[in-house]
Amino acid sequence: MRCPPRIVVDGLYGIQSYGDDAMLLSLVENLRRRIPQVNFTVLCRHPDELTARYGIPSIRNLDHPEWVEPRGYWFYGFNDHQPREHIDRIRETIAGAELLIIGGGNLLLDITDDWLRGPIAWHWFSSEIARIYQVPYMIFANSVGPFQTEWGKARSAHILRHAAAITVRDEESLKLVEEMGIARERVHLLPDPALTVTPDVEAAAHILSEIHSPSLTARLKIGVSVRNLSWQLDVHGVERYLTVLGKLCDRLVEEFEAWILFIPQCSYEHGRPTEDDRSVASQVLRGMRHKERAHILNGQYRAEAVLGIYRWIDLALTTRLHGAVFSAAARTPFLAISYLPKVRGFLRHIGMEEWSLGLEDFQDEERLFEKMASLIARREDVVERLSENVRCAEQRAQEHFDIMAKLIRHAEAA
């Protein structure tokens, strides 16, 4: 009897990023519908936590178990006096698989990269193991670049060139991949797969029931997903961004009797404080006058529960890409801050480019407020458009998993 197919997933998992977790869940749920007996192993930073939260078997990846200053350190196990058993286990796990899936997310990005440090080198390592053992690998739901170095671009091109299949989430990534010499017919431009995750409205209701606030009955409930942008803005720019957000929230409270719910898309407790959206939301809240009309979700949740919360709110303002994705999946109107091309790319997939602003708009408080006021006024029309457009995007997102299933069946036949 043939053994069930074994799939290894290598992405930035296990850091309590609900958007990344949702992409993983979409992969597992949708592939199991096509091949019910499939077995998964996820390479991640905190395998015990990921397995406990979602029930998906996991092993340690090359990342350090706790955050360390990256300067001077290579991947965990490649420095003196560090255990190396997990490296052998990674090799053995990939070698025994029918398919390696690299992604999804913004993985081919040359931040803090060198020979054995950073996301590109990390995924080059796993892809080369797959090539040695003749295991096909797929680049899944990736946003590629932007690149800062020729080294990063060349290494990414090598990874892409040898992939059995490639799916990207935005047109800018598609263009970059083509510029690296990858044939257009090998690359599929598809919506973010997190759109296909089923929200857990019951778990969301339980989370919200623990918020003891009269504002739960507010006329307008607005969810805000804010992330740290110190890696993209200077100190003054970050201060301006957070200040303007706080003033906007106050004005929405005053003019629309709104209640503000800060919804973290990442609540990672083992890393830098800037990686935890709850910390950033606290900075915004401290600058607000109407603190009593705002609340931060401070717990640790499952991605499906967070998605369910987006069904409960009336509107969303989001810097995080997956705040926009979750809003769209919940058919909740939203205004997105396009801090990277992947955000604009997602809005194109669902025909909602109108509801996007750039970081430069944080220099104009009035423009931000007018855009939110327009969204509030046109809410019913936007809901109708979302319902139609997102349904089509969800169907297209299924192509990610059709491609995977074909690769698995081909590998089994061989």
Long-range contacts (C-beta under 8 A, 24 or more apart in sequence): 2-412, 4-37, 4-38, 4-39, 5-35, 5-37, 5-38, 5-39, 5-98, 5-99, 5-408, 5-411, 5-412, 6-38, 6-39, 6-41, 6-96, 6-97, 6-98, 7-31, 7-38, 7-39, 7-40, 7-41, 7-97, 7-98, 7-99, 7-100, 7-101, 7-404, 7-408, 8-40, 8-41, 8-42, 8-43, 8-93, 8-94, 8-97, 8-99, 8-100, 8-101, 8-126, 9-40, 9-41, 9-42, 9-43, 9-101, 10-42, 10-43, 10-61, 10-100, 10-101, 10-102, 10-123, 10-126, 11-42, 11-43, 11-44, 11-101, 11-102, 11-103, 11-104, 11-105, 11-107, 11-140, 12-105, 12-107, 12-119, 13-42, 13-43, 13-44, 13-45, 13-50, 13-58, 14-42, 14-44, 14-45, 14-46, 14-47, 14-49, 14-50, 14-58, 14-61, 15-45, 15-46, 15-266, 15-268, 15-270, 15-271, 15-275, 16-49, 16-266, 16-267, 16-268, 16-269, 16-300, 17-265, 17-266, 17-268, 17-322, 18-264, 18-265, 18-266, 18-267, 18-301, 18-303, 18-306, 18-307, 18-322, 18-326, 19-194, 19-265, 19-266, 19-303, 19-320, 19-321, 19-322, 19-323, 19-325, 19-326, 20-104, 20-105, 20-322, 21-53, 21-54, 21-302, 21-303, 22-194, 22-197, 22-303, 22-304, 22-307, 22-322, 22-325, 22-326, 23-103, 23-104, 23-105, 23-141, 23-192, 23-193, 23-194, 24-54, 24-56, 25-54, 25-197, 25-303, 25-304, 26-193, 26-194, 26-195, 26-196, 26-197, 26-397, 26-400, 27-101, 27-104, 27-140, 27-193, 27-400, 27-401, 27-404, 28-56, 29-196, 29-197, 29-198, 30-193, 30-196, 30-398, 30-400, 30-401, 31-401, 31-404, 31-405, 33-401, 34-401, 34-402, 34-404, 34-405, 35-405, 35-408, 35-409, 38-408, 41-93, 41-97, 43-90, 43-93, 43-126, 45-270, 46-270, 53-302, 54-302, 59-86, 59-89, 59-90, 59-93, 60-86, 60-89, 60-90, 61-86, 61-90, 61-122, 62-86, 62-87, 62-90, 62-122, 62-125, 63-122, 65-270, 66-270, 67-270, 67-271, 67-272, 67-275, 70-112, 70-117, 70-118, 73-117, 74-115, 74-116, 74-117, 75-116, 75-117, 75-121, 75-122, 75-125, 78-116, 90-126, 90-129, 91-129, 94-126, 94-129, 94-130, 94-133, 94-135, 95-129, 95-132, 95-133, 95-135, 97-130, 97-135, 98-135, 98-136, 98-408, 98-411, 98-412, 99-135, 99-136, 99-137, 99-138, 99-404, 99-407, 99-408, 99-411, 100-126, 100-127, 100-130, 100-135, 100-136, 100-137, 100-138, 101-137, 101-138, 101-140, 101-404, 102-126, 102-127, 102-137, 102-138, 102-139, 102-140, 102-142, 102-159, 102-163, 103-138, 103-139, 103-140, 103-141, 103-142, 103-167, 104-140, 104-141, 104-142, 104-169, 104-192, 104-193, 105-141, 105-142, 105-143, 106-142, 106-143, 106-340, 106-342, 107-142, 108-139, 108-142, 108-144, 108-145, 108-152, 108-156, 108-159, 108-160, 109-143, 109-144, 109-145, 109-146, 109-147, 109-152, 110-147, 110-148, 110-149, 110-151, 110-152, 110-153, 110-155, 110-156, 111-148, 111-231, 113-149, 113-151, 113-152, 113-155, 120-152, 120-155, 120-156, 120-159, 121-155, 123-159, 124-155, 124-158, 124-159, 127-159, 127-162, 127-163, 131-162, 135-411, 136-164, 136-407, 136-410, 136-411, 137-162, 137-163, 137-164, 138-163, 138-164, 138-165, 138-166, 138-167, 138-403, 138-404, 138-407, 139-163, 139-165, 139-166, 139-167, 139-168, 140-167, 140-193, 140-400, 140-404, 141-167, 141-168, 141-169, 141-190, 141-192, 141-193, 141-400, 142-166, 142-167, 142-168, 142-169, 142-173, 143-168, 143-169, 143-170, 143-173, 143-340, 143-341, 143-342, 143-345, 144-168, 144-173, 144-176, 144-177, 145-172, 145-173, 145-176, 146-172, 146-176, 146-340, 146-341, 147-176, 153-180, 156-180, 157-181, 157-182, 164-407, 165-403, 165-404, 165-407, 167-399, 167-400, 167-403, 169-342, 169-345, 169-346, 169-349, 170-341, 170-342, 170-344, 170-345, 170-346, 170-348, 171-341, 171-345, 171-348, 172-341, 172-342, 172-344, 172-345, 173-341, 173-342, 173-345, 188-399, 188-400, 188-403, 190-396, 190-397, 190-399, 190-400, 191-346, 191-349, 191-350, 191-393, 191-394, 191-396, 191-397, 192-321, 192-322, 192-325, 192-346, 192-349, 192-397, 193-397, 193-400, 193-401, 194-303, 194-322, 194-325, 194-326, 194-329, 195-325, 195-328, 195-329, 195-390, 195-393, 195-394, 195-397, 196-394, 196-397, 196-398, 197-303, 197-304, 197-307, 197-329, 198-304, 199-304, 199-307, 199-308, 199-310, 199-311, 199-329, 199-330, 200-302, 200-304, 200-305, 200-307, 200-308, 201-308, 201-311, 201-312, 202-308, 203-301, 203-302, 203-304, 203-305, 203-308, 204-305, 204-306, 204-307, 204-308, 204-309, 204-311, 204-312, 205-308, 205-312, 206-305, 207-297, 207-299, 207-301, 207-305, 207-309, 208-309, 208-312, 211-295, 213-259, 213-295, 215-259, 215-292, 215-293, 215-295, 216-259, 218-257, 218-258, 218-259, 218-293, 219-256, 219-257, 219-258, 220-252, 220-256, 220-257, 220-258, 220-259, 220-314, 220-315, 220-376, 221-258, 221-259, 221-261, 221-312, 221-313, 221-314, 221-315, 222-249, 222-252, 222-258, 222-259, 222-260, 222-261, 222-313, 222-314, 222-315, 222-316, 222-317, 223-261, 223-262, 223-263, 223-309, 223-310, 223-313, 223-315, 223-316, 223-317, 223-318, 223-323, 223-327, 223-332, 224-249, 224-260, 224-261, 224-262, 224-263, 224-281, 224-284, 224-316, 224-317, 224-318, 225-262, 225-263, 225-264, 225-265, 225-277, 225-316, 225-317, 225-318, 225-319, 225-320, 225-322, 225-323, 226-262, 226-277, 226-280, 226-281, 226-284, 226-318, 226-319, 226-320, 227-265, 227-266, 227-277, 227-280, 227-319, 227-320, 228-274, 228-275, 228-277, 228-279, 228-280, 229-319, 229-339, 229-359, 230-274, 232-339, 232-359, 233-359, 237-359, 240-362, 240-363, 241-359, 241-362, 242-280, 242-283, 242-284, 242-287, 243-287, 244-362, 244-365, 244-368, 245-284, 245-362, 246-284, 246-285, 246-287, 246-288, 247-287, 247-365, 248-317, 248-365, 248-368, 248-369, 248-372, 249-284, 249-288, 249-290, 249-294, 250-288, 250-289, 250-290, 251-369, 252-369, 252-372, 253-290, 253-293, 253-294, 254-290, 255-373, 256-373, 256-376, 258-293, 259-293, 259-294, 259-295, 260-293, 260-294, 260-295, 261-294, 261-295, 261-297, 261-309, 261-313, 262-294, 262-295, 262-296, 262-297, 263-297, 263-306, 263-309, 263-310, 263-313, 263-316, 263-323, 264-296, 264-297, 265-306, 265-318, 265-320, 265-322, 265-323, 265-326, 266-320, 267-299, 267-300, 267-301, 269-300, 277-320, 314-379, 315-372, 315-375, 315-376, 315-379, 317-372, 321-346, 328-352, 328-386, 328-390, 328-393, 329-390, 329-394, 331-383, 331-386, 331-387, 331-390, 332-383, 332-386, 333-375, 333-378, 333-379, 333-382, 333-383, 333-386, 334-375, 335-371, 335-372, 335-375, 337-361, 337-362, 349-393, 349-396, 350-386, 350-389, 350-390, 350-393, 351-385, 351-389, 352-382, 352-385, 352-386, 352-389, 355-382
